[in-house]
Amino acid sequence: MPKPTLRPRWLKLLLGGLAGIALLLGLLYFALNLLFPPQRLASLLAAQVSAATGRDFAVRGTLSIRVLPRIGVAAHDVVLGNAPWGSRKEMLRVKQASFDIAFWPLLQGLVDVASVSFSGVDLLLETDRHGVGNWVMAGPDTAVPPTGGDSGSPLRVHLSRIALTDTHLAYRDARSGTTHSLLLQTLELDVAGEGHTLDASFDSRGQQWQLQGQIGRLAELSANQADWPFDLQLSSDGALFAAKGLLRRGAMPHRLEADISARLTRVEALSPWLPNAARIPLPIELTGQLNYAPQSVRIDGLQLSVAQQQISGQLKALGGTPWQIDAQLASPSIDLARWLPPRAAAPAAPAAKDRRVFGTTPLGLEALPAGPATLSLHVDRLLMPGLPPLSNLKAQFNAQPGRFKADPVSFGLAGGTLRGSVTVASAAGSAPRVALQAQGSNLSMDELLQATGHSAFAKGGQVQLRADLNLAGGTPRALAASANGELMLSLANTTLGGGASPLGTSVLAKVLQAVSLQPTVPTSSRVRCAVLRLPLKNGVAAVDRSIAMETDQLSVSAKGEIRLDDETLTLAFRPSPKSGVKLNPVDLAKLVVLKGPWLDPKLALDAQGMVGLAASLGRAGATGGLSMLAQQLLKAAPEADVCRTAMGGAGTAPVPTVKPSPPPPQPAQGLPKGLPDALRQIFK
């Protein structure tokens, strides 16, 4: 008979211990169901959550319990009540919830929730008309009447971990009436040191976002007895936002202080939020210190980079109806070409029949800011397409409902300075009204022409500008047609070249050619001064020697009309020799008429003004032209300084109506060779 195998003593003890543990767990599960049946545990849990939050809490569906590794409670159809002023009864609805609760703390009056997981969540966050959120709840120290009428110490709730999946989150602002929503795929909140780690992913308007970082304990936020810290980063493809700071304890709503930063690198990150996101220059970077208080928002130390253009300053907003915004911004250099969208290639199409300087594209002047705002701007160097660099730009902008004003505005331009102001006012049922004032001094003609690509048109000289205009309309054409006031441009000491004019037509050179009866446009003409002063009334300028030009040999003044509404002109030019300069009278036209559209005016000799010259040429029967205009201009006494007269308005005095005596017969004079051919070439 074989000898029985002796089992080790430790193995027996192990098996006995396991059996004892299994028996103990069985007894524990039996005692748990006896002491805390699902219905009672659900009631107890509801009472303690209500105590911690001050809100109704209920488990409307089934509730099950497990023992290992902690007491596990699974509940269905869980609801948490909303604030009394909320837009719906429940703030939170959960299809399925699981709680892991420590057993021994529960017997000691503490609901120690090690973890909570929710699935199928519908959470509504909203604020009342005072800005107080429905997430502001009663503190966890609130006592709860004992259930069943027994006296005892109130339980406390301690929460360690939260996990959410398939969550619909909505935010409603009662003051603005707006509601925003997002789909939260996952959220995990776990204890880490003195706070919680946060990791969440969600979808908003079809764009995927990730929120990560650290926050203070939720119990401390609810208790409102200490400042609540946070350090969060919100990111998406092409976008990153970060904030690190404190939510200050005290009266609601809380004050907030944080260092903030943002970076946008892809237009897709903005497309769901802005309809014209493609027009925003990228990348954009921002840093600053945010201070939020009731009815006040301020960003100090603002550093903003837009397409590598650096801007710094401060931004403030004060609460009210509407809010008031005040900003002070400065930049060492800005190149607007980096901010403007690229120009699309012009399609190969027939030229439009309507060749006009002023277009009909709406300017959007009706869309003025709805609320009060001020902006102080200082840019050391500003680059704009088609203009020389602007230096030391200083501007003060002020916006009020229905009114926008830039006053003062000053900057250096082309070696000179320009100062002025612009006011735009808009009222329902009427066209926007614009008031423009400007004063430009000592602007370099060379720099202006070089910036516009017409440096061959002239060389040397300085430009002076003065404008005092009132306009009305929503398009450039409407504004021009309604212009009232005065516009003045003057040019001194320049030499005309053979290049194209920046205005698209070489009127100045052709007028000089016509009045001097030259067969070809002079390759170089020295202009001592040229003045264009337009006294405007309803888009029409009545010119009475307020247009003038002076060369080394002759002076030219004009009389007539310039229209901004249909962009036409009718001007008669009378030349006169300079004092001390000997010119053959037949080498100088008596009167030249410029007439037609701005972009293609035609030159002609006025027959009444040219009667003497026409007789000399055997064309005494010539007729046509602007006889009345010619007579008025010819009757006026020659001016000693036509440019001074044009600038100061000395030529506006009424012209005497005394009929002049017929001119005495002129002796026959030698005619320049080829003069008839020259006339035909000039005035064809």
C-alpha positions as CSV (number, residue, x, y, z in Angstrom):
1,M,0.0,0.0,0.0
2,P,1.6,3.4,-1.1
3,K,2.4,5.9,1.5
4,P,0.1,9.0,1.5
5,T,1.6,12.3,0.1
6,L,1.9,14.9,2.8
7,R,0.6,18.3,1.7
8,P,2.6,21.4,2.9
9,R,1.1,23.2,5.8
10,W,1.2,26.6,4.0
11,L,-0.9,25.3,1.2
12,K,-3.6,24.3,3.6
13,L,-3.5,27.7,5.2
14,L,-3.7,29.5,1.8
15,L,-6.7,27.5,0.7
16,G,-8.3,28.1,4.1
17,G,-7.6,31.9,3.8
18,L,-9.1,32.0,0.3
19,A,-12.1,30.2,1.5
20,G,-12.5,32.6,4.4
21,I,-12.1,35.6,2.1
22,A,-14.7,34.3,-0.3
23,L,-17.0,33.6,2.7
24,L,-16.3,37.1,4.0
25,L,-17.1,38.7,0.6
26,G,-20.2,36.7,0.4
27,L,-21.2,37.9,3.9
28,L,-20.2,41.4,2.9
29,Y,-22.3,41.3,-0.3
30,F,-25.2,39.9,1.8
31,A,-24.7,42.6,4.4
32,L,-24.4,45.3,1.8
33,N,-27.6,44.3,0.1
34,L,-29.2,44.0,3.6
35,L,-28.0,47.3,4.9
36,F,-27.9,49.2,1.6
37,P,-30.4,47.7,-0.8
38,P,-30.3,49.4,-4.3
39,Q,-33.3,51.5,-3.6
40,R,-31.9,52.7,-0.2
41,L,-28.5,53.3,-1.7
42,A,-30.1,55.3,-4.6
43,S,-32.0,57.3,-2.0
44,L,-28.9,57.9,0.1
45,L,-26.8,58.8,-2.9
46,A,-29.5,61.2,-4.1
47,A,-29.7,62.9,-0.7
48,Q,-26.0,63.4,-0.4
49,V,-25.5,64.7,-4.0
50,S,-28.4,67.1,-3.3
51,A,-26.7,68.2,-0.1
52,A,-23.4,68.8,-2.0
53,T,-25.0,70.6,-4.9
54,G,-28.2,72.1,-3.5
55,R,-30.1,70.6,-6.5
56,D,-32.6,67.7,-6.9
57,F,-30.8,64.4,-7.9
58,A,-32.6,61.2,-8.8
59,V,-31.9,57.8,-10.3
60,R,-35.1,57.1,-12.3
61,G,-33.9,53.8,-13.9
62,T,-32.5,50.6,-12.5
63,L,-29.6,50.5,-10.1
64,S,-27.2,47.6,-9.5
65,I,-24.4,47.0,-7.0
66,R,-21.1,45.1,-7.1
67,V,-18.5,44.6,-4.4
68,L,-15.1,44.2,-6.0
69,P,-12.7,46.0,-6.2
70,R,-14.8,48.7,-4.7
71,I,-18.5,49.1,-4.1
72,G,-19.8,49.6,-7.6
73,V,-23.1,51.2,-8.4
74,A,-24.5,51.3,-12.0
75,A,-27.5,53.5,-12.6
76,H,-29.6,54.3,-15.6
77,D,-31.6,57.5,-16.3
78,V,-29.9,59.8,-13.8
79,V,-30.9,63.5,-13.6
80,L,-29.6,66.5,-11.8
81,G,-31.9,69.5,-11.3
82,N,-31.2,73.0,-12.8
83,A,-31.0,76.3,-11.0
84,P,-34.5,77.7,-10.1
85,W,-34.2,80.3,-12.8
86,G,-33.0,77.8,-15.5
87,S,-34.6,77.4,-18.9
88,R,-35.4,73.7,-18.3
89,K,-36.0,71.6,-15.2
90,E,-32.9,69.4,-15.4
91,M,-29.4,70.7,-15.8
92,L,-28.0,67.2,-16.4
93,R,-29.5,64.1,-17.9
94,V,-27.5,60.8,-18.0
95,K,-28.5,57.6,-19.7
96,Q,-26.0,55.5,-17.9
97,A,-23.8,56.2,-14.9
98,S,-21.3,54.2,-12.9
99,F,-20.0,55.0,-9.4
100,D,-17.1,53.4,-7.5
101,I,-17.6,54.1,-3.8
102,A,-15.3,53.2,-0.9
103,F,-17.1,51.0,1.7
104,W,-15.5,52.0,5.0
105,P,-15.8,55.8,4.5
106,L,-19.4,55.2,3.6
107,L,-20.0,53.7,7.1
108,Q,-18.3,56.7,8.6
109,G,-20.6,59.2,6.8
110,L,-18.4,60.0,3.8
111,V,-19.5,59.2,0.3
112,D,-16.0,58.7,-1.2
113,V,-16.6,58.4,-4.9
114,A,-13.4,57.1,-6.3
115,S,-14.6,57.4,-9.9
116,V,-17.7,58.3,-11.9
117,S,-18.3,57.5,-15.5
118,F,-21.2,58.8,-17.6
119,S,-22.5,57.9,-21.0
120,G,-25.2,59.5,-23.1
121,V,-25.0,62.9,-21.3
122,D,-27.1,66.0,-22.0
123,L,-25.6,68.9,-20.1
124,L,-27.0,72.5,-20.2
125,L,-24.8,75.3,-18.9
126,E,-26.5,78.7,-18.8
127,T,-26.3,82.1,-17.2
128,D,-29.0,84.3,-15.9
129,R,-29.5,88.0,-16.8
130,H,-26.9,88.9,-14.1
131,G,-24.2,86.6,-15.6
132,V,-24.4,84.0,-12.8
133,G,-24.0,80.4,-14.1
134,N,-26.2,77.4,-13.2
135,W,-23.1,75.5,-12.3
136,V,-22.8,77.6,-9.2
137,M,-24.1,75.3,-6.5
138,A,-24.4,75.0,-2.7
139,G,-21.2,74.0,-0.9
140,P,-20.6,70.4,0.2
141,D,-20.8,71.3,3.9
142,T,-24.5,71.9,3.7
143,A,-26.3,69.6,6.2
144,V,-29.0,67.2,5.0
145,P,-31.9,66.1,7.2
146,P,-31.4,62.5,8.1
147,T,-33.5,60.0,6.1
148,G,-36.2,58.1,7.9
149,G,-36.4,60.6,10.7
150,D,-33.3,59.4,12.5
151,S,-30.8,61.9,13.8
152,G,-27.2,61.6,12.7
153,S,-24.3,63.4,11.2
154,P,-24.7,64.5,7.6
155,L,-22.7,62.7,4.9
156,R,-20.1,64.4,2.8
157,V,-19.2,63.7,-0.8
158,H,-15.6,63.4,-2.1
159,L,-15.1,63.0,-5.8
160,S,-11.8,61.7,-7.3
161,R,-12.3,60.9,-11.0
162,I,-14.9,61.6,-13.7
163,A,-15.1,60.1,-17.2
164,L,-17.7,61.2,-19.8
165,T,-18.5,59.8,-23.2
166,D,-21.1,60.7,-25.8
167,T,-21.9,64.0,-24.2
168,H,-24.0,66.8,-25.7
169,L,-23.0,70.1,-24.1
170,A,-25.0,73.4,-24.6
171,Y,-24.3,76.9,-23.3
172,R,-27.0,79.5,-23.2
173,D,-26.5,83.2,-22.4
174,A,-29.7,84.7,-21.0
175,R,-28.4,88.3,-21.6
176,S,-27.8,87.9,-25.3
177,G,-30.3,85.1,-25.9
178,T,-27.7,83.0,-27.8
179,T,-27.1,79.3,-27.4
180,H,-23.9,77.4,-28.5
181,S,-23.5,73.6,-28.5
182,L,-20.9,71.0,-29.0
183,L,-20.5,67.2,-29.0
184,L,-18.1,66.0,-26.3
185,Q,-16.7,62.6,-27.3
186,T,-14.6,62.0,-24.2
187,L,-13.7,63.8,-21.0
188,E,-11.5,62.5,-18.2
189,L,-11.0,64.4,-14.9
190,D,-8.6,62.8,-12.4
191,V,-7.0,63.7,-9.1
192,A,-3.4,64.9,-9.5
193,G,-1.7,66.6,-6.5
194,E,-3.8,69.4,-5.2
195,G,-6.1,69.5,-8.2
196,H,-7.3,67.6,-11.2
197,T,-6.0,66.8,-14.6
198,L,-8.3,67.4,-17.5
199,D,-8.3,65.7,-20.9
200,A,-11.2,66.1,-23.3
201,S,-12.0,65.9,-27.0
202,F,-15.0,67.4,-28.7
203,D,-16.5,68.4,-32.0
204,S,-17.8,71.9,-32.6
205,R,-19.3,72.9,-36.0
206,G,-17.6,70.0,-37.7
207,Q,-14.2,70.8,-36.2
208,Q,-12.3,68.5,-33.8
209,W,-10.8,70.1,-30.7
210,Q,-8.7,68.9,-27.8
211,L,-8.7,70.4,-24.3
212,Q,-6.0,69.5,-21.8
213,G,-4.4,70.8,-18.6
214,Q,-4.8,71.1,-14.9
215,I,-7.5,72.7,-12.7
216,G,-8.1,73.1,-9.0
217,R,-10.3,70.7,-7.1
218,L,-14.0,71.0,-8.0
219,A,-14.9,71.0,-4.3
220,E,-12.8,74.2,-3.8
221,L,-14.5,75.8,-6.7
222,S,-17.9,75.0,-5.3
223,A,-17.0,76.1,-1.8
224,N,-15.8,79.5,-3.1
225,Q,-13.4,79.8,-0.1
226,A,-10.1,80.1,-2.1
227,D,-8.8,81.2,-5.4
228,W,-9.2,78.4,-8.0
229,P,-6.2,77.8,-10.3
230,F,-6.3,76.6,-13.9
231,D,-3.7,75.9,-16.6
232,L,-5.5,74.8,-19.9
233,Q,-4.6,74.4,-23.6
234,L,-7.3,74.2,-26.3
235,S,-6.0,73.0,-29.7
236,S,-7.2,72.0,-33.1
237,D,-5.6,71.5,-36.5
238,G,-4.1,75.0,-37.1
239,A,-5.2,76.6,-33.8
240,L,-3.8,76.7,-30.2
241,F,-5.2,78.7,-27.3
242,A,-3.8,78.6,-23.7
243,A,-4.7,80.3,-20.4
244,K,-3.0,80.0,-17.0
245,G,-4.3,81.9,-14.0
246,L,-6.8,82.1,-11.2
247,L,-10.5,82.4,-10.7
248,R,-10.8,84.7,-7.7
249,R,-13.0,83.7,-4.8
250,G,-15.8,86.1,-3.8
251,A,-19.1,87.4,-5.0
252,M,-20.4,86.1,-8.3
253,P,-19.5,86.4,-11.1
254,H,-15.9,85.7,-10.1
255,R,-13.0,87.9,-11.2
256,L,-10.5,86.1,-13.5
257,E,-6.8,86.8,-14.0
258,A,-4.8,84.8,-16.6
259,D,-1.9,84.9,-18.9
260,I,-3.3,84.1,-22.3
261,S,-1.9,83.1,-25.7
262,A,-3.2,82.1,-29.1
263,R,-1.8,80.9,-32.4
264,L,-3.7,80.5,-35.7
265,T,-1.9,79.0,-38.7
266,R,-4.5,77.4,-40.9
267,V,-7.6,79.0,-42.4
268,E,-9.6,75.8,-41.8
269,A,-9.5,76.5,-38.1
270,L,-11.5,79.7,-38.6
271,S,-13.8,78.7,-41.5
272,P,-16.6,77.2,-39.3
273,W,-16.7,80.5,-37.3
274,L,-16.1,83.2,-39.9
275,P,-17.7,83.4,-43.3
276,N,-14.7,85.2,-44.9
277,A,-12.0,83.4,-43.0
278,A,-9.9,83.0,-46.2
279,R,-9.4,86.8,-46.3
280,I,-7.7,86.9,-42.9
281,P,-3.9,87.1,-43.1
282,L,-2.1,84.3,-41.3
283,P,-0.4,83.3,-39.1
284,I,-1.8,85.2,-36.1
285,E,-0.2,85.1,-32.7
286,L,-1.3,86.8,-29.5
287,T,-0.1,87.0,-25.9
288,G,-1.3,89.2,-23.0
289,Q,-2.6,89.4,-19.5
290,L,-6.3,89.0,-19.2
291,N,-8.3,90.6,-16.4
292,Y,-12.0,89.9,-16.2
293,A,-14.3,91.5,-13.7
294,P,-18.0,92.1,-13.6
295,Q,-18.7,94.6,-16.5
296,S,-15.1,94.9,-17.3
297,V,-12.5,93.1,-19.6
298,R,-8.9,94.3,-20.0
299,I,-5.9,92.8,-21.8
300,D,-2.6,94.4,-20.7
301,G,0.7,93.8,-22.4
302,L,-1.0,92.8,-25.6
303,Q,1.5,91.5,-28.2
304,L,-0.2,90.7,-31.6
305,S,1.5,89.4,-34.7
306,V,-0.6,89.3,-38.0
307,A,1.3,87.8,-40.9
308,Q,4.6,88.7,-39.3
309,Q,3.4,92.3,-38.6
310,Q,4.0,93.2,-34.9
311,I,1.4,95.2,-32.9
312,S,1.5,95.9,-29.2
313,G,-0.8,97.8,-26.8
314,Q,-3.7,97.5,-24.5
315,L,-7.4,96.7,-25.0
316,K,-10.3,97.5,-22.6
317,A,-14.0,96.9,-22.6
318,L,-16.5,98.3,-20.2
319,G,-20.0,96.7,-19.7
320,G,-23.1,98.4,-20.6
321,T,-25.7,98.4,-23.4
322,P,-23.8,98.3,-25.6
323,W,-20.3,97.6,-24.4
324,Q,-17.6,100.4,-24.7
325,I,-14.3,99.4,-26.2
326,D,-11.0,101.3,-25.9
327,A,-7.7,100.3,-27.5
328,Q,-4.2,101.7,-27.8
329,L,-2.1,100.0,-30.4
330,A,1.4,100.7,-31.8
331,S,3.6,99.0,-34.4
332,P,7.1,99.7,-35.7
333,S,6.2,98.6,-39.2
334,I,3.2,97.4,-41.1
335,D,3.1,96.3,-44.8
336,L,-0.6,96.2,-45.8
337,A,0.3,94.1,-48.9
338,R,0.8,91.2,-46.5
339,W,-2.7,91.6,-45.2
340,L,-4.6,92.2,-48.4
341,P,-5.8,89.1,-50.4
342,P,-4.0,88.4,-53.6
343,R,-5.5,89.9,-56.7
344,A,-7.1,87.4,-59.0
345,A,-5.9,87.4,-62.6
346,A,-8.1,89.6,-64.8
347,P,-10.2,87.4,-67.2
348,A,-9.7,88.0,-70.9
349,A,-12.9,89.8,-71.7
350,P,-13.8,92.7,-73.9
351,A,-13.3,96.1,-72.4
352,A,-16.3,97.6,-70.6
353,K,-18.1,100.4,-72.4
354,D,-18.4,102.5,-69.2
355,R,-14.9,103.9,-68.7
356,R,-15.2,105.8,-65.5
357,V,-12.8,106.9,-62.8
358,F,-15.4,106.5,-60.0
359,G,-17.0,103.0,-59.7
360,T,-20.3,101.8,-58.4
361,T,-19.0,99.2,-55.9
362,P,-20.7,99.7,-52.5
363,L,-18.3,100.9,-49.9
364,G,-20.2,99.5,-46.9
365,L,-20.5,102.8,-45.2
366,E,-23.9,101.9,-43.8
367,A,-22.3,99.1,-41.7
368,L,-21.0,101.4,-39.0
369,P,-20.1,100.0,-35.5
370,A,-23.1,99.4,-33.3
371,G,-21.4,100.4,-30.1
372,P,-19.0,103.0,-28.8
373,A,-15.4,102.3,-29.4
374,T,-12.1,104.3,-29.5
375,L,-8.8,103.4,-31.0
376,S,-5.5,105.2,-30.7
377,L,-3.0,104.0,-33.4
378,H,0.7,104.8,-33.9
379,V,2.7,103.2,-36.7
380,D,6.3,104.2,-37.3
381,R,6.3,103.0,-40.9
382,L,3.3,102.0,-43.0
383,L,3.6,100.5,-46.5
384,M,0.6,100.7,-48.8
385,P,0.4,99.5,-52.4
386,G,0.7,102.4,-54.9
387,L,1.9,104.9,-52.3
388,P,5.3,105.9,-50.9
389,P,5.9,104.7,-47.4
390,L,4.0,106.5,-44.7
391,S,6.0,107.5,-41.6
392,N,5.0,108.3,-38.0
393,L,1.3,107.6,-38.6
394,K,-0.8,108.8,-35.7
395,A,-4.6,108.4,-35.7
396,Q,-7.4,108.6,-33.3
397,F,-10.6,106.7,-34.2
398,N,-13.9,107.2,-32.5
399,A,-17.1,105.1,-33.3
400,Q,-20.6,105.7,-32.0
401,P,-23.8,104.2,-33.2
402,G,-24.3,105.6,-36.7
403,R,-21.1,107.7,-36.6
404,F,-17.4,107.0,-37.3
405,K,-14.7,109.6,-37.0
406,A,-11.0,109.6,-37.6
407,D,-9.6,112.8,-36.1
408,P,-6.8,113.7,-36.0
409,V,-4.9,111.7,-38.6
410,S,-1.3,112.7,-39.5
411,F,1.6,111.0,-41.2
412,G,4.7,111.7,-43.2
413,L,4.4,111.1,-47.0
414,A,6.9,111.6,-49.8
415,G,9.1,113.8,-47.8
416,G,6.2,116.0,-46.6
417,T,3.3,115.8,-44.2
418,L,-0.4,115.2,-44.5
419,R,-2.9,115.9,-41.8
420,G,-6.7,115.7,-41.8
421,S,-9.9,114.1,-40.5
422,V,-12.7,111.9,-41.9
423,T,-16.3,111.7,-40.4
424,V,-18.9,109.2,-41.6
425,A,-22.5,109.4,-40.4
426,S,-25.3,107.0,-41.4
427,A,-29.0,107.1,-40.5
428,A,-31.8,104.8,-41.5
429,G,-33.5,105.9,-44.7
430,S,-30.7,108.3,-45.9
431,A,-27.4,107.9,-47.7
432,P,-24.2,107.9,-45.6
433,R,-22.7,111.3,-45.3
434,V,-18.9,111.9,-45.4
435,A,-17.0,115.0,-44.2
436,L,-13.3,115.1,-45.4
437,Q,-10.6,117.6,-44.5
438,A,-7.0,117.2,-45.5
439,Q,-3.9,119.4,-45.7
440,G,-0.8,118.1,-47.5
441,S,2.5,120.0,-47.5
442,N,5.8,119.6,-49.5
443,L,5.1,116.2,-51.0
444,S,7.8,115.1,-53.4
445,M,6.6,114.7,-56.9
446,D,9.4,112.2,-57.7
447,E,8.4,109.9,-54.8
448,L,4.7,110.0,-55.7
449,L,5.3,109.2,-59.3
450,Q,7.8,106.4,-58.5
451,A,5.3,104.8,-56.2
452,T,2.7,104.8,-58.9
453,G,5.1,103.6,-61.6
454,H,5.0,106.8,-63.6
455,S,8.5,108.2,-62.8
456,A,9.0,109.2,-66.5
457,F,6.1,111.6,-66.5
458,A,7.9,114.4,-64.6
459,K,11.0,115.1,-62.6
460,G,11.4,117.3,-59.5
461,G,8.8,119.5,-57.8
462,Q,6.6,119.5,-54.7
463,V,2.9,119.0,-54.4
464,Q,0.6,120.8,-52.0
465,L,-2.9,119.5,-51.2
466,R,-5.9,121.0,-49.5
467,A,-9.4,119.5,-49.2
468,D,-12.6,120.5,-47.4
469,L,-15.4,118.3,-48.8
470,N,-18.9,117.1,-47.8
471,L,-20.2,114.1,-49.6
472,A,-23.2,111.7,-49.5
473,G,-23.6,108.2,-50.9
474,G,-22.7,104.6,-50.7
475,T,-20.5,104.3,-53.7
476,P,-17.5,106.3,-55.1
477,R,-19.6,107.6,-57.9
478,A,-22.4,108.7,-55.7
479,L,-20.0,110.4,-53.3
480,A,-18.3,112.3,-56.2
481,A,-21.6,113.4,-57.7
482,S,-22.7,114.9,-54.4
483,A,-19.4,116.6,-53.5
484,N,-19.6,120.1,-52.0
485,G,-16.7,122.2,-50.8
486,E,-13.3,122.8,-52.3
487,L,-10.4,120.7,-53.5
488,M,-7.0,122.2,-54.3
489,L,-3.8,120.7,-55.7
490,S,-0.7,122.7,-56.6
491,L,2.6,121.7,-58.1
492,A,5.8,123.8,-58.2
493,N,9.1,123.5,-60.1
494,T,8.8,120.4,-62.1
495,T,9.9,119.3,-65.6
496,L,7.5,117.3,-67.7
497,G,8.9,114.2,-69.4
498,G,7.7,112.0,-72.1
499,G,6.3,109.3,-69.9
500,A,2.7,108.3,-69.3
501,S,0.6,110.4,-67.0
502,P,-0.6,108.8,-63.7
503,L,-4.1,110.1,-64.7
504,G,-4.2,108.0,-67.8
505,T,-4.1,110.9,-70.2
506,S,-1.4,113.5,-70.9
507,V,-3.7,116.5,-70.7
508,L,-1.1,118.8,-69.3
509,A,1.5,118.2,-72.0
510,K,-1.2,118.4,-74.8
511,V,-2.5,121.7,-73.5
512,L,1.1,123.1,-73.6
513,Q,1.4,121.8,-77.1
514,A,-1.9,123.4,-78.1
515,V,-1.4,126.8,-76.7
516,S,2.1,127.1,-78.1
517,L,0.9,125.8,-81.5
518,Q,3.7,123.2,-81.6
519,P,3.4,120.3,-84.1
520,T,4.6,117.7,-81.5
521,V,4.4,117.2,-77.8
522,P,7.5,118.8,-76.3
523,T,9.9,116.2,-74.9
524,S,10.6,118.4,-71.9
525,S,8.7,121.4,-70.5
526,R,9.6,123.3,-67.4
527,V,6.6,124.0,-65.3
528,R,7.1,126.6,-62.6
529,C,3.7,126.1,-61.1
530,A,0.4,124.4,-61.8
531,V,-2.8,124.8,-59.7
532,L,-6.0,122.9,-59.8
533,R,-8.6,124.4,-57.4
534,L,-12.2,123.1,-57.7
535,P,-15.0,124.9,-55.9
536,L,-17.6,122.1,-55.9
537,K,-21.3,122.3,-55.6
538,N,-23.3,119.1,-56.0
539,G,-20.4,117.5,-57.9
540,V,-19.9,120.4,-60.3
541,A,-16.9,122.7,-60.2
542,A,-17.3,126.1,-61.9
543,V,-13.8,127.1,-62.9
544,D,-13.0,130.8,-63.1
545,R,-9.2,131.0,-63.5
546,S,-8.9,128.6,-60.6
547,I,-6.9,126.3,-62.9
548,A,-3.6,127.8,-64.0
549,M,-0.2,126.9,-65.2
550,E,3.0,128.8,-65.6
551,T,6.1,127.9,-67.6
552,D,9.3,129.8,-68.3
553,Q,7.8,131.5,-71.3
554,L,4.0,131.7,-70.8
555,S,1.1,131.7,-68.3
556,V,-2.1,129.7,-68.9
557,S,-5.4,130.2,-67.0
558,A,-8.7,128.4,-67.6
559,K,-12.4,129.0,-67.3
560,G,-15.2,126.5,-67.6
561,E,-16.7,123.5,-65.8
562,I,-15.6,120.2,-64.4
563,R,-18.3,117.7,-63.6
564,L,-17.8,114.8,-61.2
565,D,-21.2,113.2,-61.8
566,D,-20.7,112.2,-65.4
567,E,-16.9,112.8,-65.4
568,T,-16.7,115.3,-68.2
569,L,-15.1,118.7,-68.5
570,T,-15.3,121.9,-70.6
571,L,-12.4,124.2,-70.2
572,A,-11.1,127.1,-72.2
573,F,-7.4,128.0,-71.7
574,R,-5.9,131.4,-72.5
575,P,-2.2,131.7,-72.8
576,S,-0.2,134.9,-72.3
577,P,3.6,135.5,-72.7
578,K,5.6,136.0,-69.6
579,S,6.9,139.5,-68.9
580,G,10.2,140.1,-70.7
581,V,9.7,137.1,-73.0
582,K,9.4,137.9,-76.7
583,L,7.0,135.6,-78.6
584,N,5.6,136.0,-82.0
585,P,1.8,136.5,-81.5
586,V,1.0,134.0,-84.2
587,D,3.1,131.4,-82.3
588,L,0.6,131.6,-79.5
589,A,-3.0,130.5,-79.6
590,K,-5.6,133.0,-78.5
591,L,-7.8,130.4,-76.9
592,V,-7.8,126.6,-76.6
593,V,-10.8,124.5,-75.6
594,L,-10.5,121.1,-73.8
595,K,-13.8,119.3,-73.9
596,G,-15.1,115.7,-73.4
597,P,-14.8,112.8,-70.9
598,W,-11.9,113.0,-68.4
599,L,-10.1,109.9,-69.8
600,D,-10.3,111.1,-73.4
601,P,-10.9,114.9,-73.7
602,K,-10.5,116.6,-77.1
603,L,-8.6,119.8,-77.9
604,A,-10.0,122.5,-80.2
605,L,-9.4,126.1,-81.2
606,D,-12.3,128.3,-80.2
607,A,-13.3,130.1,-83.4
608,Q,-14.5,133.4,-81.7
609,G,-11.3,133.6,-79.7
610,M,-9.1,132.7,-82.7
611,V,-10.7,135.2,-85.2
612,G,-7.5,137.1,-85.6
613,L,-5.3,134.1,-86.2
614,A,-7.9,132.5,-88.4
615,A,-8.0,135.6,-90.6
616,S,-4.2,135.5,-90.9
617,L,-4.5,131.9,-92.1
618,G,-7.3,132.7,-94.6
619,R,-9.9,130.9,-92.4
620,A,-12.0,133.9,-91.4
621,G,-15.2,131.9,-91.9
622,A,-14.3,129.4,-89.2
623,T,-17.1,128.9,-86.7
624,G,-17.9,126.8,-83.6
625,G,-16.4,126.5,-80.2
626,L,-17.5,128.1,-77.0
627,S,-18.0,131.7,-78.0
628,M,-19.5,132.9,-74.7
629,L,-16.8,131.2,-72.6
630,A,-14.2,132.5,-75.0
631,Q,-15.5,136.1,-74.7
632,Q,-15.5,136.0,-70.9
633,L,-12.0,134.7,-70.7
634,L,-10.6,137.1,-73.3
635,K,-12.2,140.1,-71.7
636,A,-10.6,139.5,-68.4
637,A,-7.4,141.4,-67.8
638,P,-4.2,139.2,-67.8
639,E,-3.0,138.2,-64.4
640,A,0.4,139.0,-63.2
641,D,0.6,135.8,-61.2
642,V,-1.9,133.2,-62.5
643,C,-1.0,130.5,-60.0
644,R,-1.5,132.9,-57.0
645,T,-4.8,133.9,-58.5
646,A,-5.8,130.3,-58.9
647,M,-4.9,129.4,-55.4
648,G,-6.4,132.4,-53.7
649,G,-9.6,132.7,-55.7
650,A,-8.8,136.3,-56.9
651,G,-10.3,135.5,-60.3
652,T,-13.8,135.0,-59.0
653,A,-14.8,138.7,-59.3
654,P,-17.5,139.4,-61.9
655,V,-16.2,140.0,-65.4
656,P,-17.1,143.5,-66.8
657,T,-19.7,143.4,-69.5
658,V,-18.4,146.4,-71.5
659,K,-18.2,145.5,-75.1
660,P,-14.6,145.8,-76.3
661,S,-13.7,147.8,-79.3
662,P,-12.7,145.8,-82.4
663,P,-9.0,145.1,-82.6
664,P,-7.0,147.2,-85.0
665,P,-5.9,145.6,-88.2
666,Q,-2.8,143.6,-87.7
667,P,0.1,144.0,-90.2
668,A,1.0,141.0,-92.1
669,Q,3.5,138.9,-90.2
670,G,5.6,136.1,-91.2
671,L,4.0,132.8,-90.4
672,P,6.0,129.9,-89.0
673,K,6.7,127.3,-91.6
674,G,4.2,124.5,-91.6
675,L,1.8,126.2,-89.2
676,P,-1.4,125.0,-91.0
677,D,-0.2,121.4,-90.8
678,A,0.6,121.9,-87.1
679,L,-2.9,123.1,-86.4
680,R,-4.4,120.2,-88.1
681,Q,-2.2,117.8,-86.2
682,I,-2.9,119.4,-82.8
683,F,-6.6,119.8,-83.1
684,K,-7.6,116.8,-85.2
